[in-house]
Amino acid sequence: MTDEKEATQRPAGPSGMNKDEVALELTRFIATTTGLGKTGAGTGFAGKSQVKTPEEQVEALLQLYERCRESVAKHS
C-alpha cells in the first residue's frame, strides 16, 4: 500500500474525520476566507487583483490542498 492509501484508510480520529477530510475542510475554510478561486473582487486577504484563468484557479486550489495535507500530516 502507498502512504496515500494508508492515510485514507486509517481509522478516523476523535472528530470522526480522517486526515484527508481535515485537509479538505481546512482548504475549504482558507479558500472561502481569502476568496481564492473566485473571479470577482472579494473581501478578505485577496492581495493582488489579477484575473486568473480557470486552469490557474484550479492549480492554486490543488496546491493549497496539498499544503493543507502536509500540514495536517505534520501535526497529527
Buried (B, 14 or more C-beta within 10 A) or exposed (E): EEEEEEBEEEEEEEEEBBBBBBBBBBBBEBBEEBBBBBEEEBEEEEEEEEEBEEEEBEEBBEEBBEBBBEEBBEEE
